[in-house]
Amino acid sequence: MSDVAILKFGGSTFRTHAAYDVLAAGLEERLDREGRRLAVVVSAMQGETEQLRGRLHEVNEHPEDATSAGMLATADLVSAHLLATALHRRGRTATVLAGHQVGLVTNSSFLWARVIETDPGPLSRTMADHEVVVVPGGQAVDAQGRPTWLGKNSSDLSAIAVARAVGGTACEIHSDVDGIYTSDPHLVRGAHLLPRVSYNMAALMSLYGAKVLHRRAVQLALRHGIEIVLRYNRAPFSRGTTISREGDQMAAIVFNQRSVVLGYDSDDAADCAHGVFHAAGIDTVRLTEKPWVAVVGGYVDLEAVQRRQNLTPGAYVGVPVAEIRGSKVTTHIAESGEDALHLAQRLHDALDMPAAQAPRPHLAGV
């Protein structure tokens, strides 16, 4: 199925309902220009997932993971159907393959599930009959057919899994930034675009909190040789960073204001906590200078996880800010999210970098 283009659009694409028709117009233009069928992975509208999370926690402060997975994934499903109906309005053949239909089977870590099996059959059969197949991001099922969720911001992972299923060699990820920068360009002044980044460097940045790409998506792309092309999610859909086996040497400051560092009484306790979080599919970094564990990216009910696993709760230390120079990482600790932002700016200002690199010329259309 090499005649299929695999595209992913993040939640920032859909700020209003009108945005679905705007994207449908772009997809229609691409269909007419290239004649290739499209597999399109979409995230929920901005804020929808968190609204569902809030409603769930109003009813139960600590809901079971299986319940959370079943509910939170519906936000992406709604988004997929809205895009499909926008395409129908334009006379294009489009359908939605939800998590229980798409052929992705995971383990039973319901909120941070890992893909263990990919059946290409459902996508292949559906692509044969439709110009566009829309897939809600983050959805899958376990071996018992129960809904699972690949985690917060996991539409990237879904897109790479879809690319693998259809035999794609490239996957285009569209978001509100056109690529990977030396720091978050929305928050840090002077952040530079990095046109070429290796899989390993992209995964490292994601592990420490970079929001532009899901770490396990990068790892899956590396294993199957799928090139990742990062593009802006508005016309003219400019192309920014390409992630592949080759990449430039780089320096970057990475942080996420939702990340936290937890302190423990001993190295053994920190090692145990790190192992438990990792087994549950939660991204953590074991900081070696002290018995500390960085839990990356937020959206984790730390109290519930530690209680269920009989872990002694870690003490709040601060927010991690990673200074990356090549493969070397130095982790700084800020007292709060606001302090992390100021620290990141100071560290970025001190980086010895070449002049800002402009994005490569974009390709017209989606």
DRENDO-1510 file (C-alpha; in Angstrom, 1 decimal, always signed):
<recs>
REC; n; res; u; v; w
REC; 1; MET; +0.0; +0.0; +0.0 .
REC; 2; SER; +2.8; +2.4; -0.9 .
REC; 3; ASP; +0.3; +4.7; -2.6 .
REC; 4; VAL; -1.0; +5.8; +0.8 .
REC; 5; ALA; +0.1; +9.1; +2.5 .
REC; 6; ILE; +0.0; +9.0; +6.3 .
REC; 7; LEU; -0.8; +12.3; +8.0 .
REC; 8; LYS; -1.4; +13.3; +11.6 .
REC; 9; PHE; -3.0; +16.5; +12.8 .
REC; 10; GLY; -2.8; +17.5; +16.5 .
REC; 11; GLY; -5.5; +19.1; +18.6 .
REC; 12; SER; -4.3; +22.6; +17.9 .
REC; 13; THR; -5.4; +22.1; +14.3 .
REC; 14; PHE; -9.0; +22.1; +15.6 .
REC; 15; ARG; -9.6; +25.3; +17.5 .
REC; 16; THR; -13.1; +25.7; +16.2 .
REC; 17; HIS; -15.6; +23.4; +14.4 .
REC; 18; ALA; -15.0; +25.4; +11.2 .
REC; 19; ALA; -11.4; +24.1; +11.2 .
REC; 20; TYR; -12.6; +20.7; +10.2 .
REC; 21; ASP; -13.8; +22.0; +6.9 .
REC; 22; VAL; -10.6; +24.0; +6.4 .
REC; 23; LEU; -8.6; +20.8; +6.8 .
REC; 24; ALA; -11.0; +18.9; +4.6 .
REC; 25; ALA; -10.4; +21.4; +1.8 .
REC; 26; GLY; -6.6; +20.9; +2.2 .
REC; 27; LEU; -7.0; +17.2; +2.1 .
REC; 28; GLU; -9.2; +17.4; -1.0 .
REC; 29; GLU; -6.6; +19.5; -2.7 .
REC; 30; ARG; -4.0; +16.9; -2.0 .
REC; 31; LEU; -6.2; +14.0; -3.2 .
REC; 32; ASP; -6.7; +15.9; -6.5 .
REC; 33; ARG; -3.0; +16.8; -6.8 .
REC; 34; GLU; -1.4; +13.5; -6.0 .
REC; 35; GLY; -4.1; +10.9; -6.5 .
REC; 36; ARG; -2.9; +9.0; -3.4 .
REC; 37; ARG; -5.3; +7.7; -0.7 .
REC; 38; LEU; -4.8; +9.3; +2.7 .
REC; 39; ALA; -4.7; +7.7; +6.2 .
REC; 40; VAL; -5.3; +10.6; +8.5 .
REC; 41; VAL; -4.8; +10.4; +12.3 .
REC; 42; VAL; -6.4; +13.2; +14.3 .
REC; 43; SER; -6.4; +14.3; +17.9 .
REC; 44; ALA; -9.3; +15.7; +19.9 .
REC; 45; MET; -10.2; +19.4; +19.7 .
REC; 46; GLN; -8.2; +21.6; +22.0 .
REC; 47; GLY; -9.3; +21.1; +25.6 .
REC; 48; GLU; -11.8; +18.3; +25.0 .
REC; 49; THR; -9.8; +15.5; +26.6 .
REC; 50; GLU; -9.1; +17.6; +29.7 .
REC; 51; GLN; -12.8; +18.5; +29.9 .
REC; 52; LEU; -13.6; +14.8; +30.0 .
REC; 53; ARG; -10.9; +14.2; +32.5 .
REC; 54; GLY; -12.4; +16.9; +34.7 .
REC; 55; ARG; -15.9; +15.5; +34.5 .
REC; 56; LEU; -14.6; +12.0; +35.3 .
REC; 57; HIS; -12.8; +13.3; +38.4 .
REC; 58; GLU; -15.9; +15.2; +39.6 .
REC; 59; VAL; -17.6; +11.8; +39.9 .
REC; 60; ASN; -14.6; +9.8; +41.2 .
REC; 61; GLU; -11.4; +11.6; +42.4 .
REC; 62; HIS; -9.4; +8.5; +41.6 .
REC; 63; PRO; -11.1; +6.6; +38.7 .
REC; 64; GLU; -9.9; +3.2; +37.6 .
REC; 65; ASP; -7.5; +3.3; +34.7 .
REC; 66; ALA; -9.8; +1.2; +32.5 .
REC; 67; THR; -12.6; +3.6; +33.0 .
REC; 68; SER; -10.4; +6.6; +32.3 .
REC; 69; ALA; -9.1; +5.0; +29.1 .
REC; 70; GLY; -12.6; +4.2; +27.8 .
REC; 71; MET; -13.8; +7.8; +28.4 .
REC; 72; LEU; -10.8; +9.9; +27.5 .
REC; 73; ALA; -10.4; +8.2; +24.1 .
REC; 74; THR; -13.8; +9.3; +23.0 .
REC; 75; ALA; -12.6; +12.9; +22.5 .
REC; 76; ASP; -10.4; +11.8; +19.6 .
REC; 77; LEU; -13.2; +9.7; +18.2 .
REC; 78; VAL; -15.5; +12.7; +18.0 .
REC; 79; SER; -12.8; +14.7; +16.2 .
REC; 80; ALA; -12.3; +11.9; +13.7 .
REC; 81; HIS; -16.0; +11.8; +12.8 .
REC; 82; LEU; -16.2; +15.6; +12.5 .
REC; 83; LEU; -13.4; +15.5; +9.9 .
REC; 84; ALA; -15.0; +12.5; +8.1 .
REC; 85; THR; -18.3; +14.4; +7.8 .
REC; 86; ALA; -16.5; +17.5; +6.6 .
REC; 87; LEU; -15.0; +15.4; +3.8 .
REC; 88; HIS; -18.4; +13.8; +3.0 .
REC; 89; ARG; -19.8; +17.4; +2.6 .
REC; 90; ARG; -17.2; +17.8; -0.2 .
REC; 91; GLY; -18.2; +14.6; -1.9 .
REC; 92; ARG; -15.2; +12.6; -0.9 .
REC; 93; THR; -15.3; +8.9; +0.3 .
REC; 94; ALA; -14.1; +8.8; +3.9 .
REC; 95; THR; -14.7; +6.6; +6.9 .
REC; 96; VAL; -13.5; +6.3; +10.5 .
REC; 97; LEU; -11.7; +3.3; +12.0 .
REC; 98; ALA; -11.9; +3.5; +15.8 .
REC; 99; GLY; -9.6; +1.8; +18.2 .
REC; 100; HIS; -11.4; -1.5; +18.3 .
REC; 101; GLN; -11.4; -1.6; +14.4 .
REC; 102; VAL; -7.9; -0.4; +13.4 .
REC; 103; GLY; -5.9; -3.5; +14.3 .
REC; 104; LEU; -3.7; -2.2; +17.1 .
REC; 105; VAL; -3.5; -4.6; +20.1 .
REC; 106; THR; -1.8; -3.4; +23.3 .
REC; 107; ASN; -0.9; -4.7; +26.7 .
REC; 108; SER; -3.4; -3.9; +29.5 .
REC; 109; SER; -1.7; -0.9; +31.0 .
REC; 110; PHE; -4.9; +1.0; +30.2 .
REC; 111; LEU; -3.7; +4.6; +30.3 .
REC; 112; TRP; -0.2; +4.2; +29.0 .
REC; 113; ALA; -0.6; +1.1; +26.8 .
REC; 114; ARG; +2.1; -0.3; +24.6 .
REC; 115; VAL; +1.4; -1.7; +21.1 .
REC; 116; ILE; +2.3; -5.4; +21.0 .
REC; 117; GLU; +0.6; -6.5; +17.8 .
REC; 118; THR; -0.3; -4.7; +14.5 .
REC; 119; ASP; -2.8; -6.3; +12.1 .
REC; 120; PRO; -2.6; -4.5; +8.8 .
REC; 121; GLY; -5.8; -6.2; +7.5 .
REC; 122; PRO; -8.4; -3.7; +8.7 .
REC; 123; LEU; -6.6; -0.7; +7.3 .
REC; 124; SER; -5.7; -2.4; +4.0 .
REC; 125; ARG; -9.3; -3.5; +3.4 .
REC; 126; THR; -10.7; -0.1; +4.3 .
REC; 127; MET; -8.2; +1.9; +2.3 .
REC; 128; ALA; -9.2; -0.1; -0.8 .
REC; 129; ASP; -12.8; +1.3; -0.6 .
REC; 130; HIS; -12.2; +4.9; +0.6 .
REC; 131; GLU; -10.1; +7.9; -0.4 .
REC; 132; VAL; -9.5; +8.9; +3.2 .
REC; 133; VAL; -9.5; +6.7; +6.3 .
REC; 134; VAL; -9.6; +8.8; +9.5 .
REC; 135; VAL; -8.1; +7.2; +12.7 .
REC; 136; PRO; -8.7; +8.7; +16.1 .
REC; 137; GLY; -5.3; +9.1; +17.9 .
REC; 138; GLY; -4.3; +7.1; +21.0 .
REC; 139; GLN; -7.0; +4.4; +20.7 .
REC; 140; ALA; -6.4; +0.7; +20.7 .
REC; 141; VAL; -7.6; -2.5; +22.5 .
REC; 142; ASP; -6.0; -5.1; +24.6 .
REC; 143; ALA; -6.0; -8.9; +23.9 .
REC; 144; GLN; -9.4; -9.1; +25.6 .
REC; 145; GLY; -10.8; -6.4; +23.3 .
REC; 146; ARG; -11.0; -3.8; +26.1 .
REC; 147; PRO; -10.4; -0.1; +25.2 .
REC; 148; THR; -6.9; +1.1; +25.9 .
REC; 149; TRP; -5.3; +4.5; +25.5 .
REC; 150; LEU; -1.7; +5.1; +24.4 .
REC; 151; GLY; -1.3; +8.1; +26.7 .
REC; 152; LYS; -1.5; +11.8; +26.6 .
REC; 153; ASN; -0.4; +13.3; +23.2 .
REC; 154; SER; -0.1; +9.8; +21.7 .
REC; 155; SER; -1.6; +10.5; +18.3 .
REC; 156; ASP; +2.0; +10.6; +17.0 .
REC; 157; LEU; +2.4; +7.0; +18.1 .
REC; 158; SER; -0.9; +6.0; +16.4 .
REC; 159; ALA; +0.3; +7.7; +13.2 .
REC; 160; ILE; +3.6; +5.7; +13.1 .
REC; 161; ALA; +1.7; +2.5; +13.9 .
REC; 162; VAL; -0.7; +3.3; +11.0 .
REC; 163; ALA; +2.4; +3.9; +8.7 .
REC; 164; ARG; +3.8; +0.6; +9.7 .
REC; 165; ALA; +0.5; -1.2; +9.0 .
REC; 166; VAL; +0.2; +0.2; +5.5 .
REC; 167; GLY; +3.9; -0.2; +4.7 .
REC; 168; GLY; +4.6; +3.5; +4.6 .
REC; 169; THR; +8.2; +4.8; +4.6 .
REC; 170; ALA; +7.3; +8.3; +5.8 .
REC; 171; CYS; +4.8; +9.9; +8.2 .
REC; 172; GLU; +3.9; +13.6; +8.3 .
REC; 173; ILE; +3.1; +15.0; +11.7 .
REC; 174; HIS; +1.3; +18.4; +11.7 .
REC; 175; SER; +1.2; +20.6; +14.8 .
REC; 176; ASP; +1.3; +24.2; +15.9 .
REC; 177; VAL; +5.0; +24.3; +15.4 .
REC; 178; ASP; +6.7; +23.3; +12.2 .
REC; 179; GLY; +9.5; +21.3; +13.7 .
REC; 180; ILE; +11.9; +20.7; +16.6 .
REC; 181; TYR; +13.4; +23.8; +18.0 .
REC; 182; THR; +16.3; +24.4; +20.4 .
REC; 183; SER; +13.6; +25.1; +23.0 .
REC; 184; ASP; +9.8; +25.6; +23.1 .
REC; 185; PRO; +9.4; +28.5; +20.6 .
REC; 186; HIS; +6.1; +29.5; +22.2 .
REC; 187; LEU; +7.8; +30.1; +25.5 .
REC; 188; VAL; +11.6; +30.8; +25.0 .
REC; 189; ARG; +12.8; +33.8; +23.0 .
REC; 190; GLY; +15.4; +33.1; +20.3 .
REC; 191; ALA; +14.6; +29.3; +19.8 .
REC; 192; HIS; +16.1; +28.0; +16.6 .
REC; 193; LEU; +14.6; +25.5; +14.2 .
REC; 194; LEU; +16.6; +22.3; +13.7 .
REC; 195; PRO; +16.0; +21.1; +10.1 .
REC; 196; ARG; +17.5; +17.6; +10.6 .
REC; 197; VAL; +17.4; +15.6; +13.8 .
REC; 198; SER; +18.3; +12.0; +14.4 .
REC; 199; TYR; +15.8; +9.5; +15.9 .
REC; 200; ASN; +18.0; +9.1; +19.0 .
REC; 201; MET; +18.1; +12.9; +19.6 .
REC; 202; ALA; +14.4; +13.3; +19.0 .
REC; 203; ALA; +13.7; +10.5; +21.5 .
REC; 204; LEU; +16.1; +12.0; +24.0 .
REC; 205; MET; +14.4; +15.4; +23.8 .
REC; 206; SER; +11.0; +13.9; +24.1 .
REC; 207; LEU; +12.0; +11.8; +27.2 .
REC; 208; TYR; +13.0; +15.0; +29.0 .
REC; 209; GLY; +9.8; +16.8; +28.2 .
REC; 210; ALA; +9.8; +18.2; +24.6 .
REC; 211; LYS; +6.2; +18.4; +23.5 .
REC; 212; VAL; +6.6; +18.3; +19.8 .
REC; 213; LEU; +6.7; +14.5; +19.4 .
REC; 214; HIS; +5.8; +11.4; +21.4 .
REC; 215; ARG; +9.0; +9.5; +22.4 .
REC; 216; ARG; +7.6; +6.0; +21.7 .
REC; 217; ALA; +6.5; +7.2; +18.3 .
REC; 218; VAL; +10.2; +8.0; +17.5 .
REC; 219; GLN; +11.3; +4.6; +18.8 .
REC; 220; LEU; +8.8; +2.8; +16.7 .
REC; 221; ALA; +9.8; +4.8; +13.6 .
REC; 222; LEU; +13.4; +4.0; +14.2 .
REC; 223; ARG; +12.7; +0.2; +14.5 .
REC; 224; HIS; +10.8; +0.2; +11.2 .
REC; 225; GLY; +12.8; +2.9; +9.2 .
REC; 226; ILE; +9.9; +5.3; +8.9 .
REC; 227; GLU; +11.0; +8.9; +8.3 .
REC; 228; ILE; +9.1; +11.5; +10.3 .
REC; 229; VAL; +8.4; +14.9; +8.6 .
REC; 230; LEU; +7.2; +17.6; +10.9 .
REC; 231; ARG; +5.0; +20.3; +9.4 .
REC; 232; TYR; +2.9; +23.2; +10.4 .
REC; 233; ASN; -0.8; +22.5; +10.6 .
REC; 234; ARG; -2.1; +25.6; +8.7 .
REC; 235; ALA; -1.8; +26.4; +5.1 .
REC; 236; PRO; +0.7; +26.4; +3.4 .
REC; 237; PHE; +1.6; +23.5; +5.8 .
REC; 238; SER; +5.3; +24.4; +5.8 .
REC; 239; ARG; +7.8; +21.7; +6.3 .
REC; 240; GLY; +10.3; +22.2; +9.2 .
REC; 241; THR; +12.2; +19.2; +10.7 .
REC; 242; THR; +12.9; +15.8; +9.2 .
REC; 243; ILE; +13.7; +13.0; +11.7 .
REC; 244; SER; +15.7; +10.1; +10.4 .
REC; 245; ARG; +18.9; +8.1; +11.1 .
REC; 246; GLU; +21.0; +11.1; +10.2 .
REC; 247; GLY; +21.0; +14.4; +12.1 .
REC; 248; ASP; +23.1; +17.4; +13.0 .
REC; 249; GLN; +24.9; +17.9; +16.2 .
REC; 250; MET; +22.8; +20.1; +18.4 .
REC; 251; ALA; +22.2; +21.8; +21.7 .
REC; 252; ALA; +18.8; +22.4; +23.3 .
REC; 253; ILE; +17.0; +23.3; +26.5 .
REC; 254; VAL; +14.1; +21.1; +27.2 .
REC; 255; PHE; +11.4; +21.4; +29.8 .
REC; 256; ASN; +7.8; +20.8; +30.5 .
REC; 257; GLN; +6.2; +22.9; +33.3 .
REC; 258; ARG; +4.0; +19.9; +34.2 .
REC; 259; SER; +7.0; +17.7; +34.9 .
REC; 260; VAL; +8.0; +17.1; +38.5 .
REC; 261; VAL; +11.0; +15.7; +40.4 .
REC; 262; LEU; +10.3; +13.4; +43.3 .
REC; 263; GLY; +12.8; +12.8; +46.0 .
REC; 264; TYR; +13.2; +9.6; +48.0 .
REC; 265; ASP; +15.0; +8.6; +51.2 .
REC; 266; SER; +17.5; +6.3; +49.4 .
REC; 267; ASP; +18.8; +5.2; +46.0 .
REC; 268; ASP; +17.0; +1.9; +46.5 .
REC; 269; ALA; +13.7; +3.6; +47.0 .
REC; 270; ALA; +14.3; +5.9; +44.0 .
REC; 271; ASP; +15.3; +2.9; +41.8 .
REC; 272; CYS; +12.1; +1.0; +42.9 .
REC; 273; ALA; +9.9; +4.0; +42.1 .
REC; 274; HIS; +11.5; +4.5; +38.7 .
REC; 275; GLY; +10.9; +0.8; +37.9 .
REC; 276; VAL; +7.3; +0.9; +39.0 .
REC; 277; PHE; +6.6; +4.0; +36.9 .
REC; 278; HIS; +8.4; +2.6; +33.9 .
REC; 279; ALA; +6.5; -0.7; +34.1 .
REC; 280; ALA; +3.2; +1.3; +34.1 .
REC; 281; GLY; +4.3; +3.0; +30.9 .
REC; 282; ILE; +4.9; +6.4; +32.6 .
REC; 283; ASP; +7.9; +8.4; +31.3 .
REC; 284; THR; +10.4; +8.9; +34.0 .
REC; 285; VAL; +14.1; +9.7; +34.3 .
REC; 286; ARG; +16.2; +8.4; +37.1 .
REC; 287; LEU; +18.4; +11.3; +38.1 .
REC; 288; THR; +21.7; +9.9; +39.3 .
REC; 289; GLU; +23.1; +12.8; +41.4 .
REC; 290; LYS; +20.6; +12.2; +44.2 .
REC; 291; PRO; +17.8; +9.7; +44.9 .
REC; 292; TRP; +15.4; +11.6; +42.6 .
REC; 293; VAL; +13.0; +10.6; +39.8 .
REC; 294; ALA; +11.7; +13.0; +37.2 .
REC; 295; VAL; +8.2; +12.2; +36.1 .
REC; 296; VAL; +7.9; +13.8; +32.7 .
REC; 297; GLY; +5.0; +15.6; +31.2 .
REC; 298; GLY; +2.3; +15.6; +33.8 .
REC; 299; TYR; -1.2; +14.2; +33.4 .
REC; 300; VAL; -0.3; +11.5; +35.8 .
REC; 301; ASP; -2.2; +10.8; +39.0 .
REC; 302; LEU; +0.9; +10.3; +41.0 .
REC; 303; GLU; -0.9; +9.8; +44.3 .
REC; 304; ALA; -3.1; +7.1; +42.8 .
REC; 305; VAL; -0.2; +5.3; +41.1 .
REC; 306; GLN; +2.0; +5.3; +44.2 .
REC; 307; ARG; -0.9; +4.2; +46.4 .
REC; 308; ARG; -1.8; +1.3; +44.1 .
REC; 309; GLN; +1.8; +0.1; +43.9 .
REC; 310; ASN; +2.4; +0.5; +47.7 .
REC; 311; LEU; +5.1; +3.0; +47.1 .
REC; 312; THR; +6.2; +5.4; +49.7 .
REC; 313; PRO; +5.2; +8.8; +48.1 .
REC; 314; GLY; +8.2; +10.8; +46.8 .
REC; 315; ALA; +8.6; +14.3; +48.1 .
REC; 316; TYR; +8.2; +17.2; +45.7 .
REC; 317; VAL; +11.6; +18.6; +44.7 .
REC; 318; GLY; +10.9; +20.9; +41.8 .
REC; 319; VAL; +10.5; +21.0; +38.0 .
REC; 320; PRO; +13.3; +19.6; +35.8 .
REC; 321; VAL; +15.0; +21.6; +33.0 .
REC; 322; ALA; +17.3; +19.6; +30.8 .
REC; 323; GLU; +20.3; +21.1; +29.1 .
REC; 324; ILE; +21.2; +18.8; +26.1 .
REC; 325; ARG; +24.5; +19.1; +24.3 .
REC; 326; GLY; +24.8; +16.2; +21.9 .
REC; 327; SER; +24.2; +13.0; +23.9 .
REC; 328; LYS; +25.2; +14.7; +27.2 .
REC; 329; VAL; +22.3; +15.8; +29.4 .
REC; 330; THR; +22.6; +18.1; +32.5 .
REC; 331; THR; +19.4; +18.3; +34.5 .
REC; 332; HIS; +18.7; +21.5; +36.5 .
REC; 333; ILE; +15.9; +21.8; +39.0 .
REC; 334; ALA; +13.6; +24.8; +39.3 .
REC; 335; GLU; +11.3; +25.4; +42.3 .
REC; 336; SER; +8.1; +25.8; +40.2 .
REC; 337; GLY; +6.8; +25.8; +36.7 .
REC; 338; GLU; +7.2; +29.6; +36.4 .
REC; 339; ASP; +10.8; +29.4; +37.7 .
REC; 340; ALA; +11.5; +26.6; +35.1 .
REC; 341; LEU; +10.5; +29.0; +32.4 .
REC; 342; HIS; +12.9; +31.7; +33.6 .
REC; 343; LEU; +15.7; +29.2; +34.1 .
REC; 344; ALA; +15.1; +27.7; +30.6 .
REC; 345; GLN; +15.4; +31.2; +29.1 .
REC; 346; ARG; +18.7; +31.9; +30.9 .
REC; 347; LEU; +20.2; +28.6; +29.9 .
REC; 348; HIS; +19.1; +29.0; +26.3 .
REC; 349; ASP; +20.5; +32.5; +26.1 .
REC; 350; ALA; +23.9; +31.0; +27.2 .
REC; 351; LEU; +23.9; +28.3; +24.5 .
REC; 352; ASP; +26.7; +28.6; +21.9 .
REC; 353; MET; +24.7; +28.1; +18.7 .
REC; 354; PRO; +25.0; +29.1; +15.0 .
REC; 355; ALA; +22.8; +31.8; +13.6 .
REC; 356; ALA; +19.1; +30.9; +13.4 .
REC; 357; GLN; +18.3; +28.4; +10.6 .
REC; 358; ALA; +15.3; +29.2; +8.4 .
REC; 359; PRO; +12.9; +26.4; +7.5 .
REC; 360; ARG; +13.5; +24.6; +4.2 .
REC; 361; PRO; +11.1; +25.7; +1.4 .
REC; 362; HIS; +7.7; +24.3; +2.1 .
REC; 363; LEU; +5.7; +22.1; -0.3 .
REC; 364; ALA; +2.5; +23.7; -1.6 .
REC; 365; GLY; -0.7; +22.2; +0.0 .
REC; 366; VAL; -1.1; +19.7; +2.8 .
</recs>
